[in-house]
Amino acid sequence: MSDVTAPMAGKVIEVKVQVGDTVNENDEVLILEAMKMEMPIVAPASGKVSEIKCQKGDSVAADDVLMVIE
């Protein structure tokens, strides 16, 4: 199981996957806006998205768990 975490504080502007989707390592799963820049967040490992803990518009802190991949 792998957690997808926020590298820094920011705002979720797009979630690109849904629970149950299969992703490969380094697939873009989420877009975070931080310091006026869009930052793609990628899957740390291949697997299936089992949980999404944020949604578009949410503010997140550094190291928050955004989703879980099994």
C-alpha positions as CSV (number, residue, x, y, z in Angstrom):
1,M,0.0,0.0,0.0
2,S,1.3,3.5,-0.9
3,D,0.2,6.9,0.3
4,V,0.1,9.8,-2.1
5,T,1.1,12.8,-0.1
6,A,1.2,16.6,-0.7
7,P,4.9,17.8,-1.1
8,M,3.9,21.2,0.2
9,A,0.8,23.2,1.3
10,G,-1.5,24.1,-1.5
11,K,-5.0,23.7,-3.1
12,V,-6.3,20.8,-5.0
13,I,-7.4,22.0,-8.4
14,E,-8.0,18.6,-10.1
15,V,-8.3,15.0,-9.1
16,K,-7.6,12.9,-12.2
17,V,-8.5,9.4,-10.9
18,Q,-11.4,7.8,-9.1
19,V,-11.6,5.0,-6.5
20,G,-11.1,1.7,-8.2
21,D,-8.9,3.1,-11.1
22,T,-5.7,1.2,-11.8
23,V,-2.6,3.5,-12.0
24,N,1.0,2.9,-12.9
25,E,4.0,4.3,-11.1
26,N,4.6,8.0,-12.1
27,D,1.0,8.4,-13.5
28,E,-0.4,11.9,-12.8
29,V,-3.2,11.4,-10.3
30,L,-3.8,15.0,-9.0
31,I,-3.0,18.6,-9.7
32,L,-2.0,20.8,-6.7
33,E,-1.7,24.6,-6.9
34,A,1.1,25.9,-4.7
35,M,2.8,29.2,-4.8
36,K,0.8,30.2,-7.9
37,M,2.2,27.2,-9.8
38,E,0.4,24.0,-10.9
39,M,2.2,21.0,-9.6
40,P,1.4,17.5,-10.9
41,I,1.3,14.8,-8.2
42,V,2.2,11.3,-9.4
43,A,1.6,7.9,-8.1
44,P,4.5,6.6,-6.1
45,A,3.7,3.0,-7.1
46,S,1.5,1.0,-9.4
47,G,-1.7,-0.3,-8.1
48,K,-5.4,0.4,-7.6
49,V,-6.8,3.6,-6.1
50,S,-8.5,2.4,-2.9
51,E,-9.2,5.8,-1.2
52,I,-9.3,9.5,-2.1
53,K,-9.0,11.8,0.9
54,C,-9.4,15.1,-0.8
55,Q,-11.5,16.8,-3.5
56,K,-11.3,19.7,-5.9
57,G,-11.0,23.0,-3.9
58,D,-9.6,21.5,-0.7
59,S,-6.6,23.2,0.9
60,V,-4.0,20.7,2.1
61,A,-0.9,20.9,4.3
62,A,2.5,19.5,3.5
63,D,2.6,15.7,4.0
64,D,-1.2,15.3,4.1
65,V,-2.3,12.0,2.7
66,L,-4.3,12.8,-0.5
67,M,-5.0,9.2,-1.6
68,V,-4.1,5.6,-1.0
69,I,-3.0,3.1,-3.7
70,E,-3.0,-0.6,-3.0
